[in-house]
Amino acid sequence: SFRVLLREIQSQDPRGTVVLYPVIHARWETPELQAIELRPQSTSAIFDSVAKERPRFWVIVGVRRNGIGGDSDGRKLAWLQGRCALSRRVAKPRIDYEEYQSLLFDCPGSGHGASPR
């Protein structure tokens, strides 16, 4: 489901920055985008760092029933929901208990060239 979201980013922001895990999805599907890896052990501080350097960036996260992988304290999701716009949600229908979905967040930054929204 990352493919659909990566192509959406590329259509709106052809040379944009995307934060996701694993980064190979972006490097394979959309090599024009600048991809930054959001490792499971990364903290929400990665978003602050990217926001300082970029005027705008995108984040794709995979969500399961228990939340975002590597986000047991909920800080990554809280950061994204507090500062970014949920642009799209992609999920496939399931008949079992598990839940798999991908979320695309459009995040404003304060880096060079940032413009107010």
C-alpha positions in Angstrom: 0.0 0.0 0.0 3.0 2.3 0.2 3.1 2.5 -3.6 -0.1 4.4 -3.9 1.0 6.9 -1.2 4.5 7.3 -2.7 3.0 8.1 -6.1 0.6 10.6 -4.5 3.6 12.4 -3.0 5.4 12.4 -6.3 2.4 13.9 -8.1 2.1 16.7 -5.5 5.7 17.3 -4.6 8.0 15.7 -7.3 11.3 16.3 -5.5 9.9 16.1 -2.0 11.1 14.5 1.2 9.4 11.4 2.6 10.1 9.8 5.9 9.2 6.1 6.1 10.3 2.6 7.1 11.7 0.7 5.4 13.2 3.4 3.1 13.7 0.9 0.3 10.1 1.3 -0.7 10.7 4.9 -1.7 14.1 4.3 -3.3 12.6 1.6 -5.5 9.2 3.2 -6.4 10.0 6.9 -6.4 13.8 7.4 -6.7 13.2 11.2 -7.3 12.0 11.7 -3.8 14.4 12.2 -1.0 13.8 9.3 1.4 14.7 9.3 5.1 14.4 6.2 7.1 12.1 6.1 10.1 13.6 3.2 12.0 11.5 1.5 14.7 14.0 2.7 17.4 13.8 6.4 16.1 12.1 8.8 18.4 9.7 11.6 17.4 12.8 13.9 17.4 13.5 12.8 13.9 10.4 14.7 12.8 11.7 17.9 14.5 15.1 17.5 12.7 13.5 17.1 9.3 11.1 20.0 9.9 14.0 22.3 10.7 15.7 21.4 7.4 12.8 21.2 5.0 9.9 23.6 4.1 7.6 20.6 3.8 7.9 16.9 4.2 5.8 13.7 4.1 5.5 10.8 6.5 4.2 7.4 5.7 3.6 5.0 8.6 2.2 1.5 8.7 -0.4 1.0 11.4 -1.5 -2.3 12.9 -4.1 -3.0 15.6 -1.6 -2.0 18.3 -0.5 1.2 16.6 2.6 2.3 14.7 5.5 -0.1 14.8 8.2 1.2 17.2 5.8 3.7 18.8 4.8 1.9 22.0 4.6 5.2 23.9 2.5 6.9 21.2 4.8 9.9 20.8 5.4 9.5 17.1 1.7 9.4 16.3 1.0 12.2 18.7 3.6 14.4 17.0 2.2 13.6 13.5 -1.4 14.2 14.6 -0.5 17.4 16.3 1.6 19.0 13.6 0.7 17.4 10.3 -2.4 16.9 8.1 -3.6 13.4 7.5 -3.6 13.4 3.7 -4.7 9.8 3.0 -5.4 6.5 4.6 -5.0 3.2 2.7 -6.3 -0.1 4.1 -7.4 -3.4 2.6 -10.5 -5.1 4.0 -9.7 -7.9 6.4 -11.7 -10.8 7.7 -9.5 -11.6 10.7 -8.8 -9.7 13.9 -5.7 -7.9 12.6 -5.6 -4.5 11.1 -3.2 -3.2 8.5 -3.3 0.3 7.1 -0.9 3.0 5.9 -1.2 6.6 6.7 0.2 9.6 4.7 0.9 12.8 6.6 1.7 16.1 5.0 3.9 18.1 7.4 4.9 21.7 7.3 8.6 22.5 8.1 10.5 25.6 9.0 13.5 25.0 6.7 14.7 27.2 3.9 11.9 28.3 1.7 9.2 27.5 4.2 6.0 29.3 3.5 3.1 29.6 6.0 0.0 27.5 5.3 
